[in-house]
Amino acid sequence: MVLVDDWGWSNVGYHRAVATKEVQTPNFDKLCAEGIELDHHYVHNVCSPTRSSLLSGRLPIHVNVNNGDATMHNAKDPIGGFQGIPRNMTVIAEKMKQGGYATHQVGKWDAGMATRDHIPLGRGFNTSFGYFHHDNDYYTTKVGSCKGVKGGINDLWMTEQPAYHQNGTGYEEYLFEQHVLQVLQNHDPSIPLFLYYAPHIAHTPLQVPQSYAEKFSFIDDKTRQIYHAMVNYLDDVIGNVTNAFKQKGMWNNTLMVVSADNGGPEYAGGGANNYPLKGGKTSNWQGGVRVNAFVSGGFVPESMRGKKLNGSIAVCDWYATFCHFAGVDPSDAKAAAAKLPPIDSMNMWPYVSGQVTTSPRQDVPIGGRDMVQGLVSGDYKILIGKVGTAGWTGPQFPNTTDGHPTGGIDITEDCGTGCLFNIKEDPEERNNLAASMGDMLKQMQQKLAKYQETFYNPERGNKDPAACDAAIHRYEGFWGPWVD
């Protein structure tokens, strides 16, 4: 499983009708062409909720819609109050381990770190190498601040403890690539493998080795230049990882699932582009929640290779799909005992493999910060309330159509009780049908209201100063779990 951070819809070659040297993603393009493009793959509009959804098998509205600080803690609710995934929800790695898989995590976590139950090791991963927060410096690995500490706190973790002596040794994505390659080199091919690689690229801070920046020196906008260089860097990493699977003799029996965690950021300083979709990261327009996604690898049936599937798939659906491969029950008895929401995941393999022609998922509720703000149901989509990033870019961001040529899209549209779109006929969400299709609007409002009744958003707590105490005194300048 590869979950790419802040990857814009138009920042991959296979979504470009006309080739441009700004977008250089030959490995992603080849993998998609040899696999199956998932044209309506939905996620949350920001990082942590999507990761929580993927790992827990729940729609974001049933696990986490909070993208706050990883050091948040609610002492009154040790079951479900921490940032990220409640500790009494079963994460996919635990299920895969039950099925006999070796389990490894590399890269961004962003799904909770308050206790050792919340980090990858406590969630069923045999090994991990990555960071806990949204973003750290690609070279120093520092992020966040604690009183009395200059320059920030290191955020780099190796399975059971801080990754001492790894911080500051190179470009972080290179370190992650090398670790993925090491996992593959050390793996016994007779044992099934579940590898979750969540690159830092292309999240801020926008940093890339100089040789890659120079490849894109023809781009006059610095933000866009570095962003495109970072995506190209990751494309090379994916090519190297794919080759390692092939050299190990594992590719023919591998299913590689690739998805972005949200739409690309089109606000000032973001550098991404979701053209021709409306909006981007942090918004619930299609550009924020409908993302680049495909499956590839030798396990893809030959009859399905090169196809594009138009049915809805939610990122949480990979949970039940992976459980199907592992031969384990996807239901979550631990969560049921703790009276937490059950999984929403649907096994997508019959659809993806061509055994059936329609997706089992018809509804994708879309979470806002404090409510269910939208719903995709069949061909239609409803949004309510105020929705930001309400504009479109041109083929080259930041030449936007909303009068902000260098500052990104900062328009907010008030949908009130409902903006309605036929997203199959109008994927760019330009024609609001609310006034002309009153019956459909009412039907969608009623469906959305039903999901609203199930909205799960416990009190997550506040930033806990004890996290800094642990970082300084227990972990010698590194972030790590601080609640016993």
Residue pairs with C-beta under 8 A, 6 or more apart in sequence:
1 54
1 194
1 195
1 196
1 197
1 257
1 318
1 322
2 197
2 198
2 199
2 238
2 256
2 257
2 258
2 259
3 50
3 51
3 54
3 108
3 196
3 197
3 198
3 199
3 259
3 260
3 261
4 199
4 201
4 202
4 234
4 258
4 259
4 260
4 261
4 292
5 47
5 108
5 198
5 199
5 200
5 201
5 202
5 203
5 260
5 261
6 47
6 202
6 203
6 204
6 260
6 261
6 262
6 264
6 265
6 270
6 272
6 281
7 202
7 231
7 260
7 261
7 264
7 272
7 291
7 292
8 260
8 263
8 264
8 265
8 266
8 272
8 273
8 274
8 280
8 292
8 397
9 15
9 263
9 264
9 273
9 274
9 275
9 277
9 287
9 290
9 291
9 292
10 16
10 23
10 264
10 273
10 274
10 275
10 276
10 393
10 395
10 397
11 23
11 25
11 202
11 227
11 228
11 231
11 264
11 272
11 273
11 292
12 23
12 25
12 28
12 29
12 32
12 231
12 292
13 19
13 23
13 24
13 25
13 26
13 28
13 29
14 25
14 28
14 29
14 32
14 33
14 37
15 292
16 23
18 395
20 395
20 396
21 218
22 216
22 219
22 224
22 228
22 396
23 228
23 231
24 215
24 228
24 231
24 232
24 235
25 231
25 232
25 235
26 235
26 239
27 235
27 236
27 238
27 239
27 242
28 235
28 238
28 258
31 238
31 242
31 256
31 258
31 294
31 296
32 258
32 294
32 296
33 306
34 296
34 300
34 305
34 306
35 256
35 294
35 295
35 296
35 297
35 300
35 305
36 294
36 295
36 296
36 300
36 304
36 305
36 306
36 307
36 308
36 309
36 352
37 293
37 294
37 307
37 308
37 309
38 259
38 293
38 294
38 295
38 309
38 313
38 352
39 308
39 309
39 310
40 290
40 309
40 310
40 311
40 312
40 313
41 259
41 290
41 291
41 292
41 293
41 313
41 314
41 315
42 289
42 290
42 291
42 312
42 313
42 314
42 315
42 364
42 366
42 376
43 50
43 53
43 259
43 260
43 261
43 262
43 289
43 291
43 314
43 315
44 50
44 53
44 60
44 65
44 261
44 262
44 289
44 315
44 366
44 367
45 262
45 263
45 281
45 282
45 283
45 284
45 288
45 289
45 366
46 67
46 262
46 281
46 282
47 67
47 108
47 110
47 134
47 203
47 261
47 262
48 64
48 66
48 67
48 68
48 83
48 84
48 110
48 111
48 134
49 60
49 63
49 64
49 65
49 66
49 67
49 367
50 60
50 261
50 262
50 315
51 84
51 108
51 109
51 110
51 111
51 198
51 261
52 58
52 60
52 63
52 64
52 84
52 85
52 111
53 59
53 60
53 63
53 64
53 314
53 315
53 316
54 92
54 315
54 316
54 318
54 319
55 85
55 91
55 92
55 93
55 111
55 123
55 319
56 63
56 85
56 89
56 90
56 91
56 92
56 316
56 319
56 343
57 92
57 316
57 319
57 320
57 330
57 332
57 343
57 344
57 345
58 89
58 316
58 341
58 342
58 343
58 344
58 345
59 314
59 316
59 344
59 364
59 365
59 367
60 316
60 367
61 365
61 367
61 372
61 451
61 454
61 455
61 456
62 341
62 344
62 454
62 456
63 85
63 86
63 89
63 341
63 456
64 83
64 84
64 85
64 111
65 367
65 368
65 369
65 457
66 72
66 83
66 369
66 457
66 460
67 134
68 83
68 460
69 83
69 133
69 144
69 463
70 83
70 84
70 110
70 112
70 113
70 132
70 133
70 134
70 479
71 83
71 113
71 114
71 144
71 463
71 464
71 467
71 468
71 479
71 482
72 82
72 83
72 114
72 460
72 461
72 462
72 463
72 464
73 81
73 82
73 83
73 114
73 461
73 462
73 463
73 464
73 466
73 467
73 482
73 483
74 81
74 82
74 458
74 459
74 460
74 461
74 462
75 81
75 461
76 459
76 461
77 458
77 459
77 461
78 87
78 483
79 86
79 87
79 88
79 338
79 340
80 86
80 87
80 88
80 338
80 340
80 458
81 458
81 459
81 460
81 461
82 112
82 114
82 115
82 118
82 460
82 461
82 483
83 112
83 113
83 114
83 460
83 461
84 110
84 111
84 112
84 113
84 118
85 91
85 111
85 112
85 118
85 123
86 335
86 338
86 340
86 458
87 112
87 115
87 117
87 118
87 122
88 334
88 335
88 337
88 338
88 340
89 332
89 334
89 335
89 340
90 332
90 333
90 334
90 335
91 123
91 124
92 124
92 194
92 318
92 319
92 322
92 323
93 103
93 105
93 120
93 123
93 124
93 125
93 194
93 196
94 123
94 124
95 124
95 319
95 322
95 323
95 326
95 328
95 330
96 103
96 124
96 194
96 322
96 323
96 326
96 328
97 103
97 124
97 126
98 326
98 328
99 192
99 323
99 325
99 326
99 327
99 328
100 191
100 192
100 326
101 191
101 192
101 193
101 194
101 326
102 126
102 187
102 188
102 191
102 192
102 193
102 194
103 124
103 125
103 126
103 194
103 196
104 125
104 126
104 127
104 128
104 183
104 193
104 194
104 195
104 196
105 120
105 125
105 127
105 128
105 129
105 130
105 196
105 198
106 128
106 129
106 130
106 176
106 179
106 180
106 183
106 195
106 196
106 197
106 198
107 129
107 130
107 131
107 176
107 197
107 198
107 199
107 200
108 130
108 131
108 134
108 198
108 199
108 200
108 203
109 119
109 120
109 128
109 130
109 131
109 132
109 157
109 198
110 132
110 133
110 134
111 118
111 123
112 118
112 119
113 119
113 132
113 479
113 480
113 481
114 464
114 467
114 481
114 482
114 483
115 122
115 481
115 483
115 484
116 122
116 481
117 123
118 481
119 128
119 132
119 157
119 481
120 128
120 130
120 159
121 127
121 128
121 159
121 160
125 196
127 159
127 183
128 157
128 158
128 159
129 156
129 157
129 158
129 159
129 163
129 175
129 176
129 179
130 156
130 157
130 176
130 198
131 141
131 143
131 155
131 156
131 157
131 172
131 200
131 479
132 155
132 157
132 479
132 480
133 143
133 144
133 155
133 479
134 143
134 203
135 143
135 200
135 203
135 204
135 205
136 142
136 143
136 154
136 155
136 156
136 172
136 200
137 143
137 152
137 172
137 205
137 207
138 171
138 172
138 173
138 200
138 205
138 207
138 208
139 168
139 170
139 171
139 172
139 207
140 151
140 152
140 154
140 167
140 168
141 154
141 155
141 156
141 166
141 167
141 168
141 172
142 151
142 152
142 153
142 154
142 155
142 167
143 152
143 153
143 155
143 479
144 152
144 153
144 155
144 479
145 152
145 153
146 153
146 468
146 471
146 472
147 468
148 472
149 468
149 472
149 477
153 468
153 471
153 472
153 477
153 478
153 479
154 162
154 167
154 477
154 478
154 479
155 478
155 479
156 162
156 163
156 166
156 167
156 172
156 478
157 163
157 478
157 479
157 480
158 166
161 475
161 480
162 475
162 476
162 478
162 479
162 480
163 478
164 476
164 478
166 175
167 478
169 175
171 207
171 208
171 209
172 200
173 199
173 200
173 201
173 233
173 234
173 237
174 209
176 197
176 199
176 200
176 237
177 237
177 240
177 241
180 195
180 197
180 241
180 244
181 240
181 241
181 244
183 195
184 195
184 241
184 244
184 245
184 248
184 250
185 244
185 248
187 193
187 248
187 250
189 248
189 249
189 250
192 326
193 250
194 322
194 326
197 241
198 261
199 234
199 237
201 230
201 231
201 233
201 234
202 227
202 230
202 231
202 234
202 264
202 271
202 272
204 265
204 269
204 270
206 223
206 226
206 227
206 230
206 269
206 271
207 226
207 230
208 226
208 229
208 230
208 233
209 233
212 229
212 230
212 232
212 233
213 225
213 226
213 229
215 229
215 232
216 225
216 226
216 228
216 229
216 232
217 225
219 225
219 228
221 271
221 398
221 406
223 269
223 270
223 271
223 398
224 271
224 396
224 397
224 398
226 271
227 270
227 271
227 272
228 271
238 258
242 251
242 256
245 251
245 254
245 297
251 297
251 298
252 298
252 299
253 298
253 299
254 297
254 298
254 299
255 295
255 296
255 297
255 299
255 300
255 325
256 295
256 296
256 297
257 293
257 295
257 318
258 292
258 293
258 294
258 295
258 296
259 291
259 292
259 293
259 315
260 291
260 292
260 293
261 291
262 281
262 282
262 288
262 289
262 291
263 272
263 274
263 277
263 279
263 280
263 281
263 283
263 286
263 287
263 288
263 289
263 290
263 291
264 270
264 271
264 272
264 273
264 274
264 280
264 281
264 287
265 271
265 272
265 280
265 281
265 282
265 408
266 272
266 273
266 274
266 279
266 280
266 281
266 287
266 389
266 393
266 397
266 398
266 400
266 408
266 409
267 280
267 281
267 282
267 389
267 408
267 409
267 410
268 406
268 407
268 408
268 410
269 408
270 280
270 281
270 408
271 397
272 280
272 281
272 397
273 393
273 395
273 396
273 397
274 280
274 286
274 287
274 288
274 393
275 392
275 393
275 394
275 395
275 397
276 392
276 427
276 428
277 285
277 286
277 287
277 290
277 392
277 427
277 428
277 429
278 285
278 286
278 287
278 390
278 391
278 392
278 428
278 429
278 430
279 285
279 286
279 287
279 288
279 387
279 388
279 389
279 390
279 391
279 409
279 429
280 287
280 288
280 389
280 409
281 288
281 389
282 288
282 388
282 389
283 387
283 388
283 389
283 390
284 366
284 368
284 373
284 374
284 383
284 387
285 383
285 387
285 389
285 390
285 429
286 381
286 423
286 427
286 428
286 429
287 389
288 389
289 366
293 313
295 352
300 353
301 353
301 354
303 354
304 352
304 353
304 354
309 351
309 352
309 359
310 424
311 351
311 358
311 359
311 361
312 359
312 361
312 362
312 363
312 364
312 376
313 348
313 351
313 359
313 361
314 344
314 346
314 361
314 364
316 343
316 344
316 345
317 345
317 346
317 347
317 348
317 361
318 345
318 348
319 330
319 343
319 345
320 330
320 343
320 345
320 346
320 347
320 348
321 345
321 347
321 348
321 349
321 352
323 329
323 330
323 345
323 347
324 330
324 347
324 349
325 349
330 343
330 345
330 347
331 342
331 343
332 340
332 342
332 343
335 341
335 342
335 343
336 342
340 456
341 454
341 456
346 360
346 361
347 360
348 359
348 360
348 361
349 355
350 356
350 360
351 357
351 358
351 359
351 360
362 377
362 378
363 375
363 376
363 377
363 447
363 451
364 375
364 376
364 377
365 372
365 374
365 375
365 448
365 451
366 372
366 373
366 374
366 375
366 376
366 383
367 373
367 455
368 374
368 385
370 457
371 385
371 452
371 455
372 448
372 451
372 452
372 455
373 383
373 384
373 385
373 387
374 381
374 382
374 383
374 384
374 448
375 381
375 382
375 444
375 447
375 448
375 451
376 423
377 444
377 447
379 422
379 423
379 424
379 425
380 420
380 421
380 422
380 423
380 440
380 444
381 420
381 421
381 423
381 429
381 444
382 418
382 419
382 420
382 421
382 441
382 444
382 445
382 448
383 415
383 418
383 419
384 415
384 416
384 417
384 418
384 419
384 445
384 448
385 414
385 415
385 416
386 412
386 413
386 414
386 415
387 412
387 413
387 414
387 415
387 419
388 410
388 411
388 412
389 409
389 410
389 411
390 409
390 411
390 412
390 413
391 400
391 401
391 402
391 409
391 411
392 400
392 401
392 402
392 409
392 428
393 399
393 400
393 401
393 409
394 400
394 401
398 404
398 405
398 406
398 407
398 408
399 405
400 408
400 409
402 409
402 410
402 411
404 410
413 419
417 445
418 434
418 441
418 444
418 445
419 429
419 432
419 434
420 432
420 433
420 434
420 437
420 440
420 441
420 444
421 429
421 431
421 432
421 433
422 431
422 433
423 429
433 440
433 441
434 441
464 482
464 483
466 482
466 483
467 479
467 482
469 482
470 480
470 481
470 482
471 477
471 478
471 479
471 480
471 482
474 480
474 482
